[in-house]
Amino acid sequence: MIQLYVLSILCNALAGYVLFSFKEDDFENTPISLNNPTFHLALGILSLVTGVLKILSPIPSSIDAARGVLIIGDLIPAAAGIIAGLALIFGLYRQGSSFGTGKLDQLGMNLLAFRKPIALGLFIAALSHFILGELILL
């Protein structure tokens, strides 16, 4: 579906920007802001759902159909969307949580420790998926 293709590019690019520029104590209470916690939650959920849906319904290309490989072109942007969604959601979870010693909290801390490299990877995934389209990693 071409809608998932466009949504994946937008979500990955926007999540990359938010993860790269956001500081943990930087939340604003204005309704229209990239540092609004509601926006982070909505973008995290949308990125996660888009990543899962892109894995389930890849865009077939003529090159992939000839080879019989239908998922390799969408695997990198889908995985990037899932990681972006988890990083954004865990960032909100860590912000609102006063305790944290469990496995879920450790996963969130590990994702947030690599926030800047994840953001750069999201930019690269979005840009390469936009420019190369169906030729990524063939």
TORDREN-265552 format. One record per residue (C-alpha): residue in three letters; chain; z, x, y. Coordinates in steps of 0.1 Angstrom, whole numbers, m for minus. Each point is the difference from the previous one (the first is absolute). Last residue first. Layout:
BEGIN
ATOM residu chaine     Z     X     Y
ATOM    Ala      A     Z     X     Y
...
//
This chain:
BEGIN
ATOM residu chaine     Z     X     Y
ATOM    Leu      A   m38   187   m50
ATOM    Leu      A    33     5    18
ATOM    Ile      A    m8   m25    29
ATOM    Leu      A   m36   m12    m1
ATOM    Glu      A     6   m37     3
ATOM    Gly      A    12     1    36
ATOM    Leu      A    m5    35    13
ATOM    Ile      A     9    m5    36
ATOM    Phe      A    26   m28    m3
ATOM    His      A    15    13   m33
ATOM    Ser      A     1    35    14
ATOM    Leu      A    17   m12    32
ATOM    Ala      A    25   m22   m17
ATOM    Ala      A     9    26   m26
ATOM    Ile      A     3    28    25
ATOM    Phe      A    22   m21    24
ATOM    Leu      A    22   m10   m30
ATOM    Gly      A     3    36   m11
ATOM    Leu      A    11     9    36
ATOM    Ala      A    26   m27    m1
ATOM    Ile      A    13    11   m35
ATOM    Pro      A     2    36    14
ATOM    Lys      A    21   m13    30
ATOM    Arg      A    23   m23   m21
ATOM    Phe      A     9    26   m26
ATOM    Ala      A    38    m4     3
ATOM    Leu      A    m6   m38     2
ATOM    Leu      A   m14    m2   m35
ATOM    Asn      A    28    21   m14
ATOM    Met      A    27   m20    18
ATOM    Gly      A   m15   m32   m13
ATOM    Leu      A    m1    12   m35
ATOM    Gln      A    36    11     3
ATOM    Asp      A    10   m34    13
ATOM    Leu      A   m16   m17   m30
ATOM    Lys      A    18    23   m24
ATOM    Gly      A    34    m9    15
ATOM    Thr      A    22    19    24
ATOM    Gly      A    m5   m20    32
ATOM    Phe      A    24   m18    22
ATOM    Ser      A    m4   m13    36
ATOM    Ser      A   m35   m15    m5
ATOM    Gly      A   m20   m14    29
ATOM    Gln      A   m19    31     9
ATOM    Arg      A    m4    12   m36
ATOM    Tyr      A   m15   m33   m10
ATOM    Leu      A   m23     1    30
ATOM    Gly      A   m13    34   m10
ATOM    Phe      A    m2   m11   m36
ATOM    Ile      A   m24   m28    10
ATOM    Leu      A   m22    24    21
ATOM    Ala      A    m1    27   m27
ATOM    Leu      A    m6   m25   m28
ATOM    Gly      A   m29   m16    19
ATOM    Ala      A   m15    34     8
ATOM    Ile      A     3    11   m36
ATOM    Ile      A   m18   m32   m12
ATOM    Gly      A   m27     4    27
ATOM    Ala      A    m6    37    m9
ATOM    Ala      A    m3   m10   m37
ATOM    Ala      A   m26   m26     9
ATOM    Pro      A   m19    24    23
ATOM    Ile      A    m1    27   m27
ATOM    Leu      A    m9   m24   m29
ATOM    Asp      A   m29   m18    18
ATOM    Gly      A   m28    24    m8
ATOM    Ile      A    13     8   m34
ATOM    Ile      A     2   m36   m13
ATOM    Leu      A   m34   m10   m13
ATOM    Val      A    m9    29   m23
ATOM    Gly      A   m29   m11   m23
ATOM    Arg      A   m23    28    12
ATOM    Ala      A   m28   m23    11
ATOM    Ala      A    25   m25    14
ATOM    Asp      A    17    27    19
ATOM    Ile      A   m32    11    18
ATOM    Ser      A   m10   m36     7
ATOM    Ser      A    34    m7    15
ATOM    Pro      A    27   m23   m12
ATOM    Ile      A    27    m9    25
ATOM    Pro      A    33     1   m19
ATOM    Ser      A    19   m32    m8
ATOM    Leu      A    34     7   m17
ATOM    Ile      A     6    34    17
ATOM    Lys      A   m10   m14    33
ATOM    Leu      A    24   m29    m5
ATOM    Val      A    29    23    m5
ATOM    Gly      A    m8    20    31
ATOM    Thr      A    m5   m31    21
ATOM    Val      A    34   m14   m12
ATOM    Leu      A    18    33     9
ATOM    Ser      A   m18     3    34
ATOM    Leu      A     8   m36     9
ATOM    Ile      A    36     3   m10
ATOM    Gly      A     4    32    20
ATOM    Leu      A   m18   m14    30
ATOM    Ala      A    21   m32     0
ATOM    Leu      A    32    21    m4
ATOM    His      A    m9    24    27
ATOM    Phe      A   m11   m28    24
ATOM    Thr      A    34   m17    m6
ATOM    Pro      A    18    32     8
ATOM    Asn      A   m18     3    34
ATOM    Asn      A   m12    35     7
ATOM    Leu      A   m37    m9     2
ATOM    Ser      A     9   m25    27
ATOM    Ile      A    m6   m36     9
ATOM    Pro      A    33   m19    m4
ATOM    Thr      A    21    25    20
ATOM    Asn      A    31    10   m19
ATOM    Glu      A    m9    36    m2
ATOM    Phe      A     8    23   m29
ATOM    Asp      A     1    38     8
ATOM    Asp      A    30    12   m19
ATOM    Glu      A   m20    10   m31
ATOM    Lys      A   m29    16    19
ATOM    Phe      A   m35   m14    m3
ATOM    Ser      A   m31    19    10
ATOM    Phe      A   m13    12   m34
ATOM    Leu      A    12   m30   m20
ATOM    Val      A   m15   m25    25
ATOM    Tyr      A   m33    18     2
ATOM    Gly      A    m4     3   m37
ATOM    Ala      A    10   m36    m4
ATOM    Leu      A   m28   m10    24
ATOM    Ala      A   m26    22   m17
ATOM    Asn      A     9   m12   m35
ATOM    Cys      A     3   m36    10
ATOM    Leu      A   m33     0    18
ATOM    Ile      A   m19    18   m27
ATOM    Ser      A    15   m22   m27
ATOM    Leu      A    m7   m32    19
ATOM    Val      A   m37    10     4
ATOM    Tyr      A    m4     7   m37
ATOM    Leu      A    21   m31    m9
ATOM    Gln      A   m24   m21    20
ATOM    Ile      A   m30    16   m17
ATOM    Met      A    10   m14   m33
//
